[in-house]
Structures are given as C-alpha cells and as structure tokens.
C-alpha cells in the first residue's frame, strides 16, 4: 500500500480550492468540508454548520459578498502543514482575493484542521487570523 503524502495532499486541497473558488458556487466549495464544520472569525466569533447544506449556504453568502466587492478569483500562498496523528493535519495559508486584473481585493492568513478522507483531505474547522 502506498504511503500517504500529507504535504502533497494539502497542496492539492488548496490548489483545488483555488480552482473551485472561481465557480462562485457555495456547494462546490462546501464539497471540500465535512459536517459539522466550525468557522472561527478573526474577531473571535464562531459559527458551527451541522450539515453539508448549511456549509454550502454559508459559503454562498460569503462568495456573493466577495463577488460584489469585485473579487473574481483567489490564490493561496505560504502553505505550512503539520501532521496531527495519522489522519489529520493543521494547515495555515495566506489567501489573496483577486480582481479580474489580478490586483488584490483582500488578504489574510487562515488555519485549518484537515482530516483524511481516503486519499484526500477535507476541512472540519478553520480560523481566520487577525489582520
């Protein structure tokens, strides 16, 4: 049985997220998460989404807001991954939200708890860092 390459799986998770983001479809983004999902904002408030549908609705609201602010894509950078046992990881990235001309709308750091689902990773929690 081939070994699981955590770094590569995390890189794939975030590269696929970058690509899925351009759909501006909350359900497509939500497919990368497991329920329940916990979102912690930079101000310390949090919200838990108990179902896949609730996760999709949450992301659709965020995507609609980003689109109104002229965001058309995103990219991640500065990925740092730490293994958590055999089935999980703690990953932190910097996100850049981009306009059509690739200028930056917004930028922040975010950390994720990722769990192994077969040969892939999915997020069960994330925390935005104070900017």
Secondary structure as UniProt FT lines:
FT   HELIX           6..21
FT   TURN            22..23
FT   HELIX           26..30
FT   TURN            31..32
FT   STRAND          33..40
FT   TURN            42..43
FT   STRAND          46..49
FT   HELIX           52..68
FT   TURN            69..70
FT   STRAND          73..84
FT   TURN            85..87
FT   STRAND          88..98
FT   TURN            100..101
FT   STRAND          104..117
FT   TURN            118..119
FT   STRAND          120..128
//
